[in-house]
Amino acid sequence: MSPLENVKIAVIGLGYVGLPLARLFATKYPVVGFDINQKRIAELMSGTDATLEVSDQILQSVLVDSPSSANGLFCSANLDDIKACNIYVITVPTPVDKNNRPDLTPLYKSSETVGRVLSKGDIVIYESTVYPGVTEEECIPVLEKVSGLKFNVDFFAGYSPERINPGDKEHTVEKILKVTSGSTLEIGKKVDQLYKSVITAGTHLAPSIKVAEAAKVIENSQRDINIAFVNELAKIFNRLRIDTSAVLEAAGTKWNFLPFKPGLVGGHCIGVDPYYLAQKAQEHGYHPEIILAGRRLNDGMGEYVAHEVIKLMIKKEIPVKGSKILVLGITFKENCPDVRNTKVIDVLNTLAEYETDITIYDPWANPAEVEHEYGWQSVRDLKNCNDYDAIVLTVSHNEFRSLDLNALCKGNKVIYDVKGILTEGVDGKL
């Protein structure tokens, strides 16, 4: 589909979701990527993306040197640079607080930012994962208050939930079908046309913003529940001394068996979104038992893994206190530098309670970011280390598949494989 005319897009938030989207829009439209992180802006304008979601070559191919340039991407932390835009796409994070309650602060602040530059006829599209009603009941009032404009009279809104899978170089943003919606029928069609002009996989126009919001939040809730089921199976089969992976392989020969695997469920989507849906359900007087039960089980898997490692060490008569343990991986998923909401931290914190000496090796994670987020030190390489009492493989980075784990250990050791990628020499696994 050909690009829309007289469109200038501002993408608010240039993280794992915003940058790939801004880059894609920039192939057909003038785009200003806005982020409050000055360091991030400088990095992107130099042609490098630290999240590794967009290659340097692709990023550099769309960069332009002015916010008033024609098609291309200009990144800025200056509010003046997005004043001339007429479509604002908000892609900020939607985390939960320490009590697992939705934290809408980033959405409020980004809505305030857009409200300061909003003009008549503009469209504000939200991509952040939320519970049904957030766009119209929480964000729109902020836009109205700050801008002084009236919703669906002076400006309009849309919602198109992000479906980006960090670290996935096959299912990139343009190859994932996009759900779209608008605050009026006409705006819905315009939002749909905008995305359809760049998304090769196509779009699905939902009948309302709330439907689109609900569709997104249940996608990850469904995955969370299914993973919780196989995590529970792993606990059961471990007690029965049955190989969980062998059971799943056998069951998987049936055509309609869902191929989920046990593991640590973190990240900014699956580990968070169920709490957003649960919050909204509880506000309306319904306690979602299955959704919260699945989340509780998955939230407890890090502690479970750590205790299993300690049990194996005791069985092998390896002194636990002061033992040296190597944890392979700290990111929330394989082959990705994203450490947000990683459940490996639960493994680490539980092992630390036993006064063990822990080394975290992750070639993908930024040690400064790990220390800032969690207070743990990590390393990107292993040098002269061959005396570990236990190794816990928590993330299946490609680099770990070729490691000689036996060479890193003492003669009497424990090797625990959370991800099920090791073929021999494993003492325990999910």
Secondary structure, DSSP 8 states (H G I E B T S, - for coil): ----TT--EEEE--STTHHHHHHHHTTTSEEEEE-S-HHHHHHHHTT--TTSSS-HHHHHHHB-S-TT-SSEEEEES-GGGGTT-SEEEE-----B-TTS-B--HHHHHHHHHHHTT--TT-EEEE-S---TTHIIIIIHHHHHHHH---BTTTBEEEE------TT-SSS-GGGS-EEE-BSSHHHHHHHHHHHHTT-TT-EEE-SSHHHHHHHHHHHHHHHHHHHHHHHHHHHHHHHTT--HHHHHHHHTTSTT----------TTTTTTHHHHHHHHHHHTT---HHHHHHHHHHHTHHHHHHHHHHHHHHHTT---TT-EEEEE--SSSTT----TT-THHHHHHHHHTTT-EEEEE-SSS-HHHHHHHHS--EESS--S---EEEEEE-S--HHHHT--GGGGEEEEEEEEESSS---SS-SEE-
